[in-house]
Amino acid sequence: MLKVGIVGAGHFGRFHALKARDCKREALIALFDPDPARARLVAEEAGCLQAESLEDLIKQVDAVIVAAPAEHHFPVASACLKAGRHVLVEKPIAATLEEAEALAALARETGCILQVGHLLRYSAEHRAISERIGKPLYIEATRIAPFKPRGTDVSVILDLMIHDLDLVLSLVDSPIESIDAVGVAVSSQHEDISNARVRFVNGCVASISASRISLKTERRMRVFSEEGYLSADFMQQELTMIGRKRGLPLPGTGGFKREAMRWKDCDNLAAEHDAFAAACLDGAPVLVDAEAGIRALDAAIRVKSSMDLSRRTMELSGLIQA
């Protein structure tokens, strides 16, 4: 059994605590949060101890799950790695690339596992898409939702778009060449809606839209490639593929076939915990390692930089007020 501690008793910290409690290969020992009342509430629900400090938590466990706000990821995760503890850190891996690179270096030096919580890598939809598309030419991703106060301490890029950025990066085996992005803050101090056009060195292009001020929830992805055309509706859990290898023949199309499939809900967070335990206890490969986390963070930062440049252009032209 992997003795696990949780740092952070917020929305995701609570979920992690409950999953660690139920994971067959993890033993949830303790939880720490700077808010003692919140920590006590979640610790009682999850059936674990309430640690008095981060240092107290580290002494009791083999591994730590960092579910604190992004600005605390580096100090907490680095303290755990320096103490020889394995770490599962929520996305983004850190607040800056310098911090992310430092965490990766610490993991290499200590030989500890450093896993990043990009949940969709464990999803049925990710497997369905990656099994069918090997070399995408064009990707279009949309992730929109009604406004909720939670998550507005960061921009919609780190709140929502980073999920699709990571999915796109997992599908495209090429460095990013350029990013052209636009966004605006509407209901919070940070951008609430954004679109980014990402061009890769190999020629692939991805258009990614994210909004947390929409009237409905929608999660879709379309992928064009030499293998065919794929359309996925993540909310309806439906996928359609037009290609030459799978599905029923489409008359009059020169040999193309149409495949329609559905997938069932799977517990991505439970799968992430199972994978973390296997990496720590068995030496299994880390599905979302530090390098994957760094690549996603780098893309998110470049989207933000492009968005800031677009905003300055709009202000100078008088399109929007400074």
MOURMO-V310485 format. One record per residue. PSI is psi in whole degrees, 0 to 359 (none if undefined). D_CENTER is the distance of its C-alpha to the mean C-alpha in Angstrom with 2 decimals. Layout:
BEGIN
{{PSI,D_CENTER} {PSI,D_CENTER}}
END
This chain:
BEGIN
{{140,26.27} {118,23.56} {117,24.39} {143,21.28} {153,21.01} {135,18.52} {114,18.27} {122,17.56} {27,19.06} {205,17.30} {305,15.47} {329,12.66} {319,15.19} {314,17.58} {317,15.42} {319,14.72} {317,18.47} {322,19.52} {320,17.52} {321,18.89} {321,22.27} {349,22.24} {132,20.84} {337,23.93} {6,23.28} {142,22.12} {110,24.58} {117,23.24} {309,25.69} {164,24.88} {141,22.69} {138,23.00} {142,22.40} {339,24.59} {100,25.62} {322,28.03} {315,28.59} {318,24.96} {318,24.56} {318,27.76} {312,26.73} {322,23.50} {320,25.27} {319,28.11} {320,26.00} {349,24.18} {40,27.49} {176,26.80} {157,28.40} {112,27.64} {146,27.51} {336,29.56} {169,27.49} {319,24.65} {319,27.46} {319,28.85} {312,25.57} {322,25.16} {336,28.73} {352,28.17} {168,25.17} {334,23.98} {151,20.24} {135,18.23} {119,14.95} {107,14.00} {32,12.84} {170,14.77} {154,14.12} {324,12.48} {345,16.06} {358,16.96} {313,14.35} {306,16.75} {322,20.00} {310,18.94} {321,17.14} {321,19.98} {320,22.60} {315,21.29} {318,21.15} {333,24.59} {3,25.89} {25,24.89} {140,22.20} {153,19.14} {132,15.82} {112,12.49} {134,10.66} {160,7.90} {147,5.35} {160,6.96} {325,9.26} {179,12.18} {334,13.88} {162,15.66} {324,15.85} {317,18.99} {319,17.47} {316,14.65} {323,17.51} {321,19.62} {317,17.27} {318,17.11} {319,20.89} {319,21.44} {319,19.72} {317,21.98} {319,24.99} {344,24.70} {16,23.59} {154,20.97} {134,17.72} {106,14.62} {141,11.45} {138,7.91} {57,5.90} {92,3.02} {324,5.45} {345,6.44} {341,7.87} {6,10.31} {158,11.31} {325,14.80} {323,14.04} {317,12.12} {318,15.14} {318,17.54} {312,16.54} {333,16.33} {339,19.65} {335,21.35} {118,20.29} {320,20.88} {85,21.52} {146,20.27} {323,22.49} {136,20.89} {135,17.66} {120,17.48} {137,14.45} {130,14.95} {102,12.94} {152,15.47} {158,16.43} {162,19.33} {136,19.38} {138,18.50} {327,19.26} {134,16.28} {353,13.58} {4,16.27} {349,16.55} {169,14.13} {167,14.23} {341,12.65} {309,10.90} {340,8.74} {310,9.00} {311,8.39} {330,8.79} {334,5.86} {311,4.36} {328,7.83} {314,8.27} {319,6.27} {315,8.26} {315,11.23} {329,11.22} {337,11.24} {332,14.18} {115,16.07} {69,17.87} {148,19.05} {159,18.57} {133,18.06} {314,21.56} {159,21.19} {133,19.25} {116,21.11} {154,19.44} {147,20.92} {168,19.92} {145,21.76} {129,21.72} {307,23.49} {0,23.01} {183,21.56} {350,22.09} {168,18.94} {131,18.10} {346,17.58} {141,17.73} {151,16.91} {137,17.45} {133,16.76} {113,18.75} {122,17.50} {129,20.30} {160,19.98} {326,22.94} {0,23.75} {345,24.28} {144,21.29} {138,20.21} {132,17.15} {119,17.50} {124,14.45} {139,15.36} {140,13.71} {141,15.91} {24,16.15} {29,19.95} {166,20.76} {348,23.33} {169,21.37} {129,18.01} {134,17.19} {110,14.46} {156,15.99} {136,15.78} {138,18.92} {130,19.47} {137,22.84} {174,24.07} {338,27.37} {338,26.48} {200,26.55} {132,24.70} {135,21.82} {126,20.84} {130,18.23} {105,18.23} {333,15.30} {317,17.25} {352,20.45} {49,18.88} {142,21.14} {136,21.14} {132,24.10} {126,24.88} {112,27.99} {197,28.97} {352,31.75} {325,30.59} {152,29.49} {193,30.98} {145,34.31} {143,36.44} {106,36.52} {140,40.22} {15,41.17} {9,37.94} {32,39.19} {6,37.48} {153,34.08} {156,32.64} {123,30.45} {129,28.02} {131,26.66} {158,24.48} {155,22.69} {159,20.32} {156,20.28} {136,17.71} {155,16.30} {92,14.94} {321,11.41} {321,11.46} {320,14.93} {323,14.07} {318,11.56} {319,14.53} {317,16.97} {322,15.29} {314,15.22} {319,18.85} {322,19.87} {318,18.64} {319,20.48} {326,23.54} {351,24.08} {21,22.63} {151,20.41} {144,18.10} {116,14.63} {315,12.30} {91,9.37} {186,11.77} {322,12.31} {321,13.16} {320,9.94} {321,8.27} {319,11.36} {318,11.32} {319,8.10} {318,9.66} {317,12.96} {318,12.19} {319,11.06} {321,14.24} {326,16.32} {315,15.46} {319,16.59} {316,19.66} {322,20.65} {319,20.29} {320,22.54} {318,25.01} {320,25.23} {318,25.92} {322,28.67} {317,30.23} {322,30.34} {317,31.93} {328,34.49} {349,35.46} {6,35.91} {322,33.40} {161,31.75} {144,33.13} {none,32.13}}
END
